[in-house]
Amino acid sequence: QKEVEQDPGPLSVPEGAIVSLNCTYSNSAFQYFMWYRQYSRKGPELLMYTYSSGNKEDGRFTAQVDKSSKYISLFIRDSQPSDSATYLCAKATNAGKSTFGDGTTLTVKP
Amino acid sequence: EAGVTQSPTHLIKTRGQQVTLRCSPISGHTSVYWYQQALGLGLQFLLWYDEGEERNRGNFPPRFSGRQFPNYSSELNVNALELEDSALYLCASSLVHAAYQTYGYTFGSGTRLTVV
């Protein structure tokens, strides 16, 4: 079993829709979670970082962590065509390494 | 502020050759990380350098190696290239938390290596 499993997608939504991206994890140690966005032919860009259970908001983005079910989610409100990208969830460890999900490709259609 | 810069952006090598990839971290970041992103395999952790020392390495053969210089820039070397080494090689930097956990990376745009 992979340490971080991500819903594979792809997802295609109309502009303005609410998007939900989801991951589960298996190792409860060092529960630092990140969401990255990766545009084609670019490196991943850190969107959000969270440690605590609950919600963390940043503009149109909300990261949610449920440690009891080992579930992490990223919600995008009022999605825009510019949000079309691959989204990666990740979990940090105590040894500098992060373990990434395989990514979900999102397309937001105008 | 300049981001993480990597060079070259693209590279084509023949099987059996050697390659060196370069990375400059964000100013003030002492930790540099290398990841491989091969098609269909996701991001795989290669190496972590901090303060000039190798702190951790992923599950890759010894022909993958690197180093970090006193100015915190880094090189990734791959010897005896194989076809399956074709991938996007990503460098990232971060501020390192005292417990060696990170608050997330800043990635460069990567070096796309094609081995033929």
gemmi code that builds the backbone of each chain (N, CA, C; Angstrom):
import gemmi

chains = {
    "A": [
        ("GLN", (0.841, -1.200, 0.000), (0.000, 0.000, 0.000), (0.875, 1.249, 0.000)),
        ("LYS", (0.547, 2.213, -0.872), (1.296, 3.461, -0.883), (0.989, 4.247, 0.371)),
        ("GLU", (1.966, 5.031, 0.828), (1.770, 5.826, 2.025), (0.741, 6.931, 1.796)),
        ("VAL", (0.685, 7.474, 0.598), (-0.301, 8.502, 0.240), (-1.011, 8.057, -1.042)),
        ("GLU", (-2.322, 7.915, -0.943), (-3.132, 7.522, -2.098), (-4.007, 8.709, -2.489)),
        ("GLN", (-4.030, 9.015, -3.770), (-4.795, 10.166, -4.239), (-5.822, 9.717, -5.257)),
        ("ASP", (-7.040, 10.259, -5.137), (-8.071, 9.986, -6.142), (-7.496, 10.351, -7.500)),
        ("PRO", (-7.514, 9.414, -8.464), (-6.748, 9.617, -9.698), (-7.321, 10.620, -10.678)),
        ("GLY", (-8.635, 10.796, -10.681), (-9.228, 11.645, -11.702), (-9.110, 10.992, -13.072)),
        ("PRO", (-9.074, 11.737, -14.179), (-9.084, 13.197, -14.201), (-10.461, 13.771, -13.879)),
        ("LEU", (-10.470, 15.039, -13.520), (-11.699, 15.761, -13.235), (-11.905, 16.841, -14.280)),
        ("SER", (-13.149, 16.979, -14.726), (-13.494, 18.039, -15.650), (-14.741, 18.713, -15.116)),
        ("VAL", (-14.669, 20.026, -14.876), (-15.787, 20.746, -14.280), (-16.030, 22.031, -15.060)),
        ("PRO", (-17.244, 22.575, -14.972), (-17.498, 23.876, -15.601), (-16.969, 24.998, -14.722)),
        ("GLU", (-16.646, 26.101, -15.350), (-16.179, 27.278, -14.625), (-17.187, 27.655, -13.549)),
        ("GLY", (-16.659, 27.987, -12.357), (-17.522, 28.376, -11.259), (-17.905, 27.242, -10.324)),
        ("ALA", (-17.610, 26.004, -10.717), (-17.959, 24.851, -9.881), (-17.053, 24.783, -8.654)),
        ("ILE", (-17.537, 24.071, -7.641), (-16.710, 23.743, -6.476), (-16.017, 22.414, -6.763)),
        ("VAL", (-14.708, 22.389, -6.568), (-13.920, 21.196, -6.845), (-13.456, 20.588, -5.528)),
        ("SER", (-13.524, 19.271, -5.444), (-13.042, 18.545, -4.272), (-11.967, 17.551, -4.705)),
        ("LEU", (-10.793, 17.687, -4.137), (-9.674, 16.794, -4.447), (-9.314, 16.059, -3.157)),
        ("ASN", (-9.083, 14.744, -3.244), (-8.992, 13.943, -2.031), (-7.803, 12.994, -2.005)),
        ("CYS", (-7.274, 12.792, -0.789), (-6.175, 11.851, -0.574), (-6.385, 11.142, 0.759)),
        ("THR", (-5.837, 9.946, 0.857), (-5.760, 9.248, 2.134), (-4.301, 8.919, 2.416)),
        ("TYR", (-3.976, 8.733, 3.699), (-2.614, 8.383, 4.048), (-2.641, 7.257, 5.062)),
        ("SER", (-1.522, 6.560, 5.197), (-1.515, 5.372, 6.039), (-0.608, 5.495, 7.267)),
        ("ASN", (0.356, 6.406, 7.255), (1.310, 6.529, 8.361), (0.956, 7.752, 9.191)),
        ("SER", (0.675, 7.535, 10.471), (0.210, 8.643, 11.309), (1.337, 9.509, 11.861)),
        ("ALA", (2.588, 9.115, 11.646), (3.706, 9.900, 12.162), (3.924, 11.156, 11.324)),
        ("PHE", (4.359, 12.226, 11.982), (4.756, 13.464, 11.314), (3.687, 13.952, 10.344)),
        ("GLN", (2.569, 14.365, 10.906), (1.407, 14.665, 10.069), (1.410, 16.107, 9.586)),
        ("TYR", (2.349, 16.403, 8.695), (2.391, 17.681, 7.990), (1.962, 17.416, 6.553)),
        ("PHE", (0.966, 18.146, 6.099), (0.401, 17.889, 4.783), (0.507, 19.121, 3.914)),
        ("MET", (0.749, 18.891, 2.630), (0.847, 19.979, 1.671), (0.024, 19.663, 0.432)),
        ("TRP", (-0.430, 20.696, -0.216), (-1.023, 20.603, -1.541), (-0.184, 21.431, -2.502)),
        ("TYR", (0.125, 20.814, -3.633), (0.882, 21.481, -4.682), (0.045, 21.506, -5.957)),
        ("ARG", (0.283, 22.504, -6.781), (-0.323, 22.614, -8.100), (0.807, 22.571, -9.116)),
        ("GLN", (0.624, 21.772, -10.156), (1.655, 21.645, -11.180), (1.043, 21.873, -12.553)),
        ("TYR", (1.476, 22.952, -13.188), (1.085, 23.206, -14.563), (2.004, 22.403, -15.476)),
        ("SER", (1.511, 22.169, -16.692), (2.263, 21.378, -17.650), (3.647, 21.972, -17.882)),
        ("ARG", (4.656, 21.136, -17.837), (6.045, 21.515, -18.104), (6.624, 22.465, -17.051)),
        ("LYS", (6.017, 22.470, -15.874), (6.536, 23.288, -14.786), (6.739, 22.430, -13.549)),
        ("GLY", (7.510, 22.973, -12.574), (7.626, 22.298, -11.301), (6.399, 22.526, -10.444)),
        ("PRO", (6.149, 21.666, -9.457), (5.021, 21.871, -8.545), (5.178, 23.169, -7.760)),
        ("GLU", (4.037, 23.794, -7.473), (3.985, 25.053, -6.734), (3.207, 24.807, -5.449)),
        ("LEU", (3.801, 25.146, -4.312), (3.124, 24.934, -3.036), (1.900, 25.834, -2.920)),
        ("LEU", (0.744, 25.213, -2.700), (-0.505, 25.967, -2.526), (-0.802, 26.199, -1.054)),
        ("MET", (-0.768, 25.113, -0.293), (-1.169, 25.212, 1.103), (-0.393, 24.205, 1.929)),
        ("TYR", (-0.217, 24.567, 3.186), (0.486, 23.726, 4.138), (-0.379, 23.653, 5.398)),
        ("THR", (-0.563, 22.461, 5.958), (-1.371, 22.366, 7.154), (-0.868, 21.240, 8.037)),
        ("TYR", (-1.087, 21.394, 9.326), (-0.714, 20.365, 10.288), (-1.927, 19.896, 11.090)),
        ("SER", (-2.762, 20.828, 11.484), (-3.847, 20.497, 12.397), (-5.025, 19.872, 11.673)),
        ("SER", (-5.809, 19.151, 12.415), (-7.101, 18.727, 11.906), (-7.988, 19.944, 11.746)),
        ("GLY", (-8.909, 19.850, 10.834), (-9.814, 20.965, 10.587), (-9.523, 21.608, 9.251)),
        ("ASN", (-9.995, 22.832, 9.119), (-9.906, 23.534, 7.847), (-8.904, 24.676, 7.899)),
        ("LYS", (-8.262, 24.914, 6.755), (-7.396, 26.075, 6.588), (-7.744, 26.722, 5.262)),
        ("GLU", (-8.071, 28.001, 5.307), (-8.506, 28.708, 4.101), (-7.445, 29.658, 3.594)),
        ("ASP", (-7.393, 29.775, 2.256), (-6.543, 30.771, 1.623), (-7.227, 31.178, 0.321)),
        ("GLY", (-7.974, 32.266, 0.393), (-8.710, 32.713, -0.789), (-9.758, 31.706, -1.192)),
        ("ARG", (-9.679, 31.232, -2.433), (-10.662, 30.274, -2.933), (-10.332, 28.834, -2.541)),
        ("PHE", (-9.217, 28.638, -1.892), (-8.753, 27.296, -1.552), (-8.962, 26.998, -0.065)),
        ("THR", (-9.448, 25.791, 0.230), (-9.591, 25.317, 1.604), (-8.981, 23.927, 1.702)),
        ("ALA", (-8.034, 23.769, 2.617), (-7.458, 22.453, 2.892), (-8.114, 21.900, 4.145)),
        ("GLN", (-8.477, 20.631, 4.088), (-9.168, 19.992, 5.212), (-8.421, 18.733, 5.585)),
        ("VAL", (-8.214, 18.541, 6.877), (-7.533, 17.353, 7.371), (-8.427, 16.668, 8.388)),
        ("ASP", (-8.638, 15.380, 8.222), (-9.375, 14.570, 9.187), (-8.436, 13.444, 9.631)),
        ("LYS", (-7.784, 13.654, 10.775), (-6.785, 12.680, 11.216), (-7.424, 11.384, 11.692)),
        ("SER", (-8.671, 11.440, 12.122), (-9.315, 10.211, 12.604), (-9.533, 9.233, 11.458)),
        ("SER", (-9.808, 9.765, 10.272), (-10.012, 8.884, 9.117), (-8.829, 8.907, 8.159)),
        ("LYS", (-7.775, 9.672, 8.507), (-6.570, 9.776, 7.673), (-6.930, 10.221, 6.254)),
        ("TYR", (-7.664, 11.310, 6.219), (-8.213, 11.806, 4.962), (-7.857, 13.280, 4.838)),
        ("ILE", (-7.350, 13.693, 3.681), (-7.069, 15.101, 3.440), (-7.735, 15.520, 2.131)),
        ("SER", (-8.229, 16.748, 2.122), (-8.966, 17.243, 0.964), (-8.546, 18.672, 0.650)),
        ("LEU", (-8.686, 19.022, -0.607), (-8.517, 20.398, -1.057), (-9.785, 20.779, -1.808)),
        ("PHE", (-10.413, 21.884, -1.387), (-11.592, 22.394, -2.056), (-11.230, 23.685, -2.771)),
        ("ILE", (-11.703, 23.803, -3.986), (-11.520, 25.027, -4.763), (-12.895, 25.588, -5.056)),
        ("ARG", (-13.150, 26.797, -4.562), (-14.431, 27.461, -4.830), (-14.324, 28.314, -6.084)),
        ("ASP", (-15.453, 28.502, -6.749), (-15.510, 29.381, -7.920), (-14.342, 29.067, -8.865)),
        ("SER", (-14.254, 27.823, -9.272), (-13.109, 27.384, -10.071), (-13.011, 28.178, -11.380)),
        ("GLN", (-11.780, 28.410, -11.803), (-11.469, 29.198, -12.985), (-10.675, 28.357, -13.984)),
        ("PRO", (-10.744, 28.685, -15.263), (-9.921, 27.948, -16.241), (-8.438, 27.940, -15.872)),
        ("SER", (-7.977, 29.004, -15.209), (-6.564, 29.060, -14.803), (-6.231, 28.066, -13.693)),
        ("ASP", (-7.252, 27.449, -13.093), (-7.023, 26.409, -12.084), (-6.724, 25.059, -12.735)),
        ("SER", (-6.875, 24.973, -14.045), (-6.608, 23.710, -14.753), (-5.142, 23.344, -14.599)),
        ("ALA", (-4.895, 22.220, -13.952), (-3.534, 21.798, -13.622), (-3.626, 20.421, -12.974)),
        ("THR", (-2.475, 19.876, -12.629), (-2.439, 18.661, -11.819), (-2.189, 19.045, -10.368)),
        ("TYR", (-2.989, 18.498, -9.473), (-2.887, 18.806, -8.046), (-2.304, 17.593, -7.323)),
        ("LEU", (-1.305, 17.867, -6.491), (-0.585, 16.816, -5.784), (-0.741, 17.016, -4.287)),
        ("CYS", (-1.165, 15.976, -3.585), (-1.117, 16.041, -2.133), (0.208, 15.434, -1.687)),
        ("ALA", (0.673, 15.842, -0.521), (1.959, 15.340, -0.027), (1.953, 15.323, 1.489)),
        ("LYS", (2.752, 14.429, 2.025), (2.899, 14.297, 3.473), (4.388, 14.348, 3.792)),
        ("ALA", (4.762, 15.229, 4.714), (6.174, 15.366, 5.072), (6.582, 14.264, 6.040)),
        ("THR", (7.879, 14.018, 6.129), (8.427, 13.082, 7.107), (9.467, 13.812, 7.944)),
        ("ASN", (10.105, 13.110, 8.841), (11.111, 13.738, 9.691), (12.490, 13.673, 9.067)),
        ("ALA", (12.582, 13.237, 7.821), (13.897, 13.055, 7.204), (14.013, 13.852, 5.917)),
        ("GLY", (13.343, 15.001, 5.875), (13.448, 15.879, 4.725), (12.606, 15.464, 3.542)),
        ("LYS", (12.160, 14.225, 3.565), (11.439, 13.670, 2.424), (9.955, 13.950, 2.546)),
        ("SER", (9.308, 14.218, 1.428), (7.858, 14.226, 1.367), (7.411, 13.082, 0.468)),
        ("THR", (6.303, 12.490, 0.832), (5.713, 11.442, 0.011), (4.515, 12.033, -0.707)),
        ("PHE", (4.497, 11.894, -2.029), (3.473, 12.530, -2.853), (2.453, 11.517, -3.340)),
        ("GLY", (1.213, 11.997, -3.479), (0.241, 11.246, -4.241), (0.577, 11.341, -5.718)),
        ("ASP", (-0.105, 10.537, -6.516), (0.197, 10.493, -7.946), (-0.394, 11.663, -8.729)),
        ("GLY", (-1.248, 12.459, -8.056), (-1.783, 13.637, -8.720), (-3.155, 13.427, -9.318)),
        ("THR", (-3.934, 14.496, -9.317), (-5.239, 14.533, -9.975), (-5.212, 15.674, -10.971)),
        ("THR", (-5.504, 15.354, -12.224), (-5.534, 16.391, -13.255), (-6.921, 16.997, -13.339)),
        ("LEU", (-6.966, 18.300, -13.185), (-8.221, 19.054, -13.198), (-8.290, 19.913, -14.448)),
        ("THR", (-9.442, 19.865, -15.118), (-9.712, 20.762, -16.232), (-10.973, 21.556, -15.896)),
        ("VAL", (-10.876, 22.875, -15.938), (-12.012, 23.751, -15.709), (-12.379, 24.364, -17.047)),
        ("LYS", (-13.585, 24.053, -17.503), (-14.011, 24.490, -18.830), (-14.742, 25.818, -18.752)),
        ("PRO", (-14.392, 26.767, -19.639), (-15.061, 28.076, -19.621), (-16.536, 27.937, -19.976)),
    ],
    "B": [
        ("GLU", (12.546, 38.428, -5.622), (13.425, 37.341, -5.141), (13.431, 36.233, -6.179)),
        ("ALA", (14.641, 35.796, -6.555), (14.739, 34.721, -7.531), (14.276, 33.431, -6.900)),
        ("GLY", (13.627, 32.590, -7.718), (13.173, 31.289, -7.240), (14.283, 30.269, -7.340)),
        ("VAL", (13.911, 29.009, -7.280), (14.869, 27.926, -7.460), (15.171, 27.811, -8.955)),
        ("THR", (16.430, 27.859, -9.298), (16.798, 27.790, -10.711), (17.537, 26.490, -10.995)),
        ("GLN", (17.179, 25.879, -12.119), (17.797, 24.628, -12.527), (18.343, 24.758, -13.937)),
        ("SER", (19.442, 24.067, -14.177), (20.010, 24.038, -15.525), (20.618, 22.673, -15.798)),
        ("PRO", (20.619, 22.241, -17.067), (19.877, 22.847, -18.174), (18.386, 22.540, -18.078)),
        ("THR", (17.591, 23.091, -18.980), (16.146, 22.818, -18.957), (15.835, 21.501, -19.656)),
        ("HIS", (16.577, 21.209, -20.690), (16.379, 19.966, -21.429), (17.737, 19.356, -21.748)),
        ("LEU", (17.732, 18.022, -21.840), (18.984, 17.311, -22.087), (18.658, 15.988, -22.762)),
        ("ILE", (19.408, 15.665, -23.802), (19.276, 14.353, -24.438), (20.632, 13.664, -24.330)),
        ("LYS", (20.618, 12.469, -23.764), (21.853, 11.705, -23.572), (21.667, 10.289, -24.114)),
        ("THR", (22.785, 9.664, -24.375), (22.777, 8.286, -24.852), (22.967, 7.341, -23.673)),
        ("ARG", (22.331, 6.189, -23.749), (22.477, 5.173, -22.699), (23.950, 4.913, -22.411)),
        ("GLY", (24.297, 4.863, -21.133), (25.674, 4.625, -20.716), (26.455, 5.891, -20.408)),
        ("GLN", (25.955, 7.038, -20.882), (26.646, 8.296, -20.609), (26.390, 8.761, -19.185)),
        ("GLN", (27.062, 9.849, -18.830), (26.915, 10.456, -17.514), (26.326, 11.855, -17.690)),
        ("VAL", (25.588, 12.325, -16.684), (24.979, 13.642, -16.776), (25.088, 14.355, -15.422)),
        ("THR", (25.217, 15.673, -15.470), (25.226, 16.502, -14.263), (24.160, 17.573, -14.382)),
        ("LEU", (23.297, 17.626, -13.402), (22.234, 18.621, -13.344), (22.556, 19.582, -12.202)),
        ("ARG", (22.172, 20.855, -12.398), (22.547, 21.871, -11.424), (21.320, 22.593, -10.871)),
        ("CYS", (21.474, 23.070, -9.638), (20.357, 23.706, -8.943), (20.873, 24.808, -8.025)),
        ("SER", (20.203, 25.952, -8.067), (20.485, 27.031, -7.125), (19.247, 27.283, -6.291)),
        ("PRO", (19.336, 27.177, -4.967), (18.145, 27.345, -4.127), (17.795, 28.819, -3.937)),
        ("ILE", (16.653, 29.036, -3.326), (16.261, 30.388, -2.949), (17.256, 30.908, -1.913)),
        ("SER", (17.576, 32.178, -2.021), (18.513, 32.779, -1.084), (18.023, 32.599, 0.349)),
        ("GLY", (18.888, 32.096, 1.214), (18.522, 31.872, 2.607), (18.086, 30.451, 2.906)),
        ("HIS", (17.766, 29.676, 1.874), (17.403, 28.272, 2.075), (18.666, 27.430, 2.095)),
        ("THR", (18.802, 26.626, 3.151), (20.009, 25.810, 3.258), (19.778, 24.381, 2.798)),
        ("SER", (18.522, 23.967, 2.679), (18.208, 22.594, 2.284), (17.845, 22.523, 0.818)),
        ("VAL", (18.410, 21.528, 0.154), (18.109, 21.259, -1.249), (17.684, 19.802, -1.380)),
        ("TYR", (16.653, 19.591, -2.161), (16.099, 18.257, -2.368), (16.050, 17.966, -3.865)),
        ("TRP", (16.234, 16.710, -4.203), (16.110, 16.270, -5.590), (15.017, 15.207, -5.678)),
        ("TYR", (14.149, 15.362, -6.668), (13.087, 14.413, -6.935), (13.123, 14.037, -8.411)),
        ("GLN", (12.711, 12.810, -8.671), (12.523, 12.342, -10.037), (11.033, 12.214, -10.310)),
        ("GLN", (10.583, 12.754, -11.430), (9.185, 12.623, -11.833), (9.161, 11.957, -13.193)),
        ("ALA", (9.034, 10.637, -13.165), (8.949, 9.866, -14.400), (7.493, 9.675, -14.765)),
        ("LEU", (7.247, 9.514, -16.041), (5.875, 9.366, -16.525), (5.219, 8.170, -15.855)),
        ("GLY", (4.075, 8.422, -15.235), (3.315, 7.343, -14.632), (3.795, 6.904, -13.260)),
        ("LEU", (4.872, 7.522, -12.751), (5.416, 7.072, -11.461), (5.316, 8.125, -10.366)),
        ("GLY", (4.881, 9.322, -10.668), (4.794, 10.335, -9.626), (6.160, 10.829, -9.196)),
        ("LEU", (6.175, 11.682, -8.180), (7.433, 12.228, -7.675), (8.084, 11.232, -6.726)),
        ("GLN", (9.318, 10.894, -7.020), (10.080, 9.969, -6.200), (11.266, 10.714, -5.582)),
        ("PHE", (11.410, 10.607, -4.266), (12.480, 11.281, -3.541), (13.833, 10.673, -3.875)),
        ("LEU", (14.776, 11.531, -4.236), (16.132, 11.090, -4.555), (17.109, 11.389, -3.421)),
        ("LEU", (17.262, 12.679, -3.097), (18.324, 13.095, -2.184), (17.900, 14.347, -1.426)),
        ("TRP", (18.452, 14.486, -0.231), (18.292, 15.695, 0.576), (19.667, 16.121, 1.068)),
        ("TYR", (20.009, 17.387, 0.801), (21.243, 17.980, 1.303), (20.906, 19.152, 2.208)),
        ("ASP", (21.653, 19.266, 3.293), (21.495, 20.410, 4.172), (22.852, 20.765, 4.739)),
        ("GLU", (23.192, 22.032, 4.672), (24.479, 22.518, 5.178), (25.660, 21.710, 4.623)),
        ("GLY", (25.568, 21.352, 3.361), (26.675, 20.671, 2.695), (26.743, 19.178, 2.897)),
        ("GLU", (25.839, 18.627, 3.696), (25.879, 17.198, 3.996), (24.673, 16.485, 3.372)),
        ("GLU", (24.881, 15.248, 2.939), (23.768, 14.423, 2.500), (23.041, 13.913, 3.741)),
        ("ARG", (21.773, 14.239, 3.883), (21.005, 13.895, 5.087), (20.121, 12.677, 4.868)),
        ("ASN", (19.710, 12.429, 3.651), (18.839, 11.301, 3.378), (18.873, 11.015, 1.888)),
        ("ARG", (18.702, 9.752, 1.538), (18.589, 9.418, 0.128), (17.460, 8.428, -0.054)),
        ("GLY", (16.835, 8.503, -1.214), (15.722, 7.615, -1.523), (16.216, 6.282, -2.056)),
        ("ASN", (15.272, 5.489, -2.509), (15.569, 4.137, -2.955), (16.032, 4.146, -4.416)),
        ("PHE", (17.191, 4.683, -4.636), (17.795, 4.753, -5.964), (19.190, 4.147, -5.903)),
        ("PRO", (19.672, 3.607, -7.032), (21.008, 2.982, -7.026), (22.100, 4.021, -6.830)),
        ("PRO", (23.304, 3.559, -6.450), (24.423, 4.466, -6.157), (24.877, 5.300, -7.346)),
        ("ARG", (24.462, 4.929, -8.565), (24.888, 5.748, -9.699), (24.194, 7.112, -9.707)),
        ("PHE", (23.228, 7.263, -8.832), (22.645, 8.580, -8.587), (23.378, 9.179, -7.377)),
        ("SER", (24.030, 10.294, -7.580), (24.754, 10.922, -6.475), (24.703, 12.428, -6.643)),
        ("GLY", (25.200, 13.118, -5.651), (25.190, 14.567, -5.767), (26.059, 15.192, -4.708)),
        ("ARG", (25.980, 16.488, -4.660), (26.688, 17.212, -3.617), (26.084, 18.597, -3.479)),
        ("GLN", (26.401, 19.211, -2.335), (25.962, 20.580, -2.094), (27.200, 21.420, -1.801)),
        ("PHE", (27.246, 22.559, -2.397), (28.404, 23.448, -2.296), (28.240, 24.432, -1.136)),
        ("PRO", (29.336, 25.112, -0.745), (29.226, 26.060, 0.378), (28.195, 27.157, 0.162)),
        ("ASN", (27.885, 27.498, -1.084), (26.857, 28.524, -1.330), (25.462, 27.907, -1.395)),
        ("TYR", (25.346, 26.627, -1.037), (24.095, 25.853, -0.960), (23.565, 25.396, -2.310)),
        ("SER", (24.205, 25.787, -3.404), (23.802, 25.218, -4.678), (24.140, 23.725, -4.693)),
        ("SER", (23.576, 23.014, -5.650), (23.723, 21.556, -5.627), (23.842, 21.004, -7.041)),
        ("GLU", (24.458, 19.857, -7.119), (24.545, 19.099, -8.364), (23.980, 17.705, -8.148)),
        ("LEU", (23.316, 17.192, -9.167), (22.899, 15.795, -9.196), (23.643, 15.131, -10.348)),
        ("ASN", (24.331, 14.067, -10.050), (25.056, 13.315, -11.058), (24.400, 11.952, -11.259)),
        ("VAL", (24.256, 11.567, -12.498), (23.751, 10.237, -12.807), (24.738, 9.581, -13.759)),
        ("ASN", (25.294, 8.480, -13.326), (26.255, 7.729, -14.138), (25.569, 6.573, -14.848)),
        ("ALA", (26.219, 6.094, -15.906), (25.750, 4.901, -16.616), (24.257, 4.986, -16.894)),
        ("LEU", (23.857, 6.033, -17.597), (22.435, 6.295, -17.843), (21.720, 5.107, -18.460)),
        ("GLU", (20.504, 4.876, -17.988), (19.633, 3.838, -18.533), (18.390, 4.497, -19.110)),
        ("LEU", (17.724, 3.788, -20.006), (16.539, 4.357, -20.656), (15.498, 4.803, -19.633)),
        ("GLU", (15.368, 4.028, -18.553), (14.337, 4.357, -17.552), (14.701, 5.567, -16.691)),
        ("ASP", (15.888, 6.130, -16.896), (16.239, 7.369, -16.201), (15.594, 8.584, -16.861)),
        ("SER", (14.977, 8.392, -18.003), (14.282, 9.489, -18.677), (13.161, 9.996, -17.772)),
        ("ALA", (13.227, 11.273, -17.432), (12.278, 11.825, -16.463), (12.514, 13.321, -16.342)),
        ("LEU", (11.612, 13.966, -15.601), (11.811, 15.348, -15.179), (12.496, 15.297, -13.811)),
        ("TYR", (13.642, 15.926, -13.691), (14.357, 15.966, -12.426), (14.120, 17.323, -11.785)),
        ("LEU", (13.528, 17.284, -10.626), (13.124, 18.499, -9.934), (14.006, 18.748, -8.726)),
        ("CYS", (14.435, 19.976, -8.599), (15.165, 20.419, -7.417), (14.230, 21.306, -6.612)),
        ("ALA", (14.336, 21.244, -5.314), (13.524, 22.085, -4.446), (14.379, 22.570, -3.294)),
        ("SER", (13.956, 23.655, -2.688), (14.649, 24.127, -1.496), (13.623, 24.497, -0.437)),
        ("SER", (14.080, 24.575, 0.805), (13.190, 24.942, 1.900), (14.010, 25.444, 3.077)),
        ("LEU", (13.287, 26.093, 3.978), (13.806, 26.318, 5.309), (13.529, 25.056, 6.100)),
        ("VAL", (14.460, 24.606, 6.866), (14.295, 23.340, 7.566), (13.868, 23.592, 8.999)),
        ("HIS", (12.771, 22.992, 9.415), (12.308, 23.051, 10.789), (13.309, 22.342, 11.689)),
        ("ALA", (13.357, 22.741, 12.911), (14.345, 22.185, 13.829), (14.243, 20.675, 13.934)),
        ("ALA", (13.042, 20.132, 13.741), (12.884, 18.678, 13.831), (13.055, 18.021, 12.468)),
        ("TYR", (13.666, 18.741, 11.541), (13.916, 18.248, 10.191), (12.638, 17.985, 9.411)),
        ("GLN", (11.559, 18.565, 9.835), (10.362, 18.491, 9.005), (10.268, 19.790, 8.200)),
        ("THR", (9.627, 19.718, 7.089), (9.581, 20.909, 6.240), (8.184, 21.503, 6.230)),
        ("TYR", (8.103, 22.740, 5.905), (6.830, 23.428, 5.709), (6.490, 23.502, 4.229)),
        ("GLY", (7.032, 22.585, 3.488), (6.766, 22.567, 2.051), (7.974, 23.072, 1.299)),
        ("TYR", (8.051, 22.670, 0.066), (9.175, 23.012, -0.781), (8.820, 24.136, -1.746)),
        ("THR", (9.860, 24.794, -2.230), (9.755, 25.603, -3.435), (10.532, 24.864, -4.509)),
        ("PHE", (9.831, 24.465, -5.547), (10.449, 23.695, -6.622), (10.954, 24.607, -7.734)),
        ("GLY", (11.965, 24.133, -8.428), (12.346, 24.727, -9.699), (11.486, 24.146, -10.808)),
        ("SER", (11.748, 24.580, -12.032), (10.963, 24.105, -13.171), (11.457, 22.766, -13.706)),
        ("GLY", (12.611, 22.323, -13.227), (13.071, 20.993, -13.573), (13.989, 20.936, -14.773)),
        ("THR", (14.663, 19.806, -14.883), (15.453, 19.460, -16.063), (14.836, 18.217, -16.669)),
        ("ARG", (14.433, 18.328, -17.920), (13.857, 17.160, -18.595), (14.983, 16.394, -19.263)),
        ("LEU", (15.226, 15.192, -18.773), (16.288, 14.327, -19.294), (15.670, 13.225, -20.152)),
        ("THR", (16.171, 13.112, -21.348), (15.748, 12.028, -22.237), (16.978, 11.173, -22.525)),
        ("VAL", (16.863, 9.887, -22.267), (17.954, 8.945, -22.541), (17.549, 8.085, -23.729)),
        ("VAL", (18.390, 8.087, -24.753), (18.063, 7.341, -25.982), (19.084, 6.230, -26.230)),
    ],
}
model = gemmi.Model(1)
for chain_id, residues in chains.items():
    chain = gemmi.Chain(chain_id)
    for i, (resn, *xyz) in enumerate(residues, 1):
        res = gemmi.Residue()
        res.name, res.seqid = resn, gemmi.SeqId(i, " ")
        for name, pos in zip(("N", "CA", "C"), xyz):
            atom = gemmi.Atom()
            atom.name, atom.element = name, gemmi.Element(name[0])
            atom.pos, atom.b_iso = gemmi.Position(*pos), 0.0
            res.add_atom(atom)
        chain.add_residue(res)
    model.add_chain(chain)
structure = gemmi.Structure()
structure.add_model(model)
structure.setup_entities()
